[in-house]
Structures are given as structure tokens and as C-alpha cells.
């Protein structure tokens, strides 16, 4: 065993280190193969998949925001059949857990996807995106209602034996009931946060900068929100939590681990620095060595919330 061990297990998925790539920011893996040693990653989560191909929203679909970006891609993807035929063969050659992120607009679509993924070779788990609008409930996102979140996760659980991660939306007043509901429904882990709903306006034209009007805010601007919600979720559930939101370097990743995340997903940072995931893996290893910490598990959930107050220097 390595004297400074980075390996973690999250809901039945065994990883060399706790650094995963977030869905929608890393394509299908191959796009980054010339820049990143994919076999050194903790896990790769592919771009969100639906049963049928989706063209997503009309452009413009991305806009830079202060401390991050807004996107309204609309979950464009090749669909499950094309993924299995064109993308999966390459992913099957990797020595890194591959997690399929899935979505649908009806509960039965999620269940059908899970059933068809169940017997694919080389898939380590499923991440269920419940931030999608439920067409049968007037467009309310599954992930904003504990009852709907329970129903969709339960439907997926009944169709798969694969480790299942429920990806939670931050666009709720209280994350705790949602986290509890997906745990009760059979999720093996939860990941959060997905993007925070926002918008941007072109003052010259007085029109929205995104064709979809609103989009999802990601990047450093959402990190404080994500940290708080990961901490709350980790206090609430007994299953592992994966932290997402504004992770740009190893120090950011460590913050998420300290508040209780077992692993992290790197998203928007991939657009700024395509090699960032590798740098975070290396940075975590260096932190353990420099601080003489034998195992990353010593960091997870080590937040101190009592004791002497921190003294602030007066400028």
C-alpha cells in the first residue's frame, strides 16, 4: 500500500483518487485524451445521455459571468445507441471507472435508460441527473421536490444493480429533505451541486444574452453555495457525498473533502485549463506528503466547527 494513499470508494465505485470529471464538461473522454492521462483520473462522468439524440437549445448557449459561466446547452447528446456504438469502445479501453450520467423528462425514460445500461461492459455506475423538468408535472424539476426525487431514483434502482449516484439540484430552499429522499429510494451516493439558475442581459439590445433566457451558473462563483450544501448533505445522509462546484485547484478540492465529500467532480475548470484534473490529483498527493497524512480518508469530514475562534488580523 502506498504510504500516502489517495484511493477512495464511493457507493461501490473504487477509485485511485477522489478526482472525477463532471458531466457535460469533459465530453465523452476522448476529447481530452491528448491532454490528460485518463488512466490517472479517479473517474470519468460522461456527457448526460438520453434515450434518443438531443440537439439541445438554440445558440447563444454560453456566456461568461463574473467568477464563472452561464450555460444553456440543453443537454445536447448523441443518444444511447450512438454512444454505445461510437463512444463506449474507447472508454472500455481505460483503466478508470466510467460513470454514465442519465436524464429524462419522465420517470419511465430514466428507468428504461437504466435498464438498457445495466448490461453494458465497462460501466462502473450511473449518475442520475434529477435537475430535469418533469413534463408530467408541468415542468417542475424532479430534484426540487422530495416526492418526485424519490420516485425517479426508486424507478432507476428497480432497473439496475449498478452503483447509482443521485445528482442534486441547488435550486431548492433546503437540500436536506431531497438528500434524505434519494437515500431512502436506494441511491448509493449523492453528488451536488448541479448549476444554479441565473441569467445575463445585454444592456445595448435589452435582450437576454442566452437564447434560452436563463441558464445554469457554474464556476468559482458557486463554490461557497456548493460547500455549504455538501456540508449539509453530508450531515444528513449515511451514503457518500461527491462535491461539485467551482473546484479550480487542489485547495478547492480539499475544502470539499474537509466538509464531508468522499470525492469531487471538476467541471468548469476543464474549460479554463484542460489539464486541471491531473494537477488536482498531483496537488492532493503533495498535500498528504507535506502534512505527513498517510491516507486521504483522514481528511474527509475533518471540519472543526468548535474550539477557539480564528483571530483576524486588522489591516
PyMOL commands that set and color helices and strands:
alter all, ss='L'
color gray80, all
select helices_A, chain A and resi 30-32+38-40+80-91+107-117+135-137+142-144+146-157+175-185+220-236+250-258+269-272+276-290+296-298
alter helices_A, ss='H'
color red, helices_A
select strands_A, chain A and resi 8-10+13-15+19-21+43-45+62-65+68-71+97-102+125-129+133-134+140-141+163-167+189-192+196-199+201-202+207-208+214-218+240-244+263-266
alter strands_A, ss='S'
color yellow, strands_A
deselect
rebuild
show_as cartoon
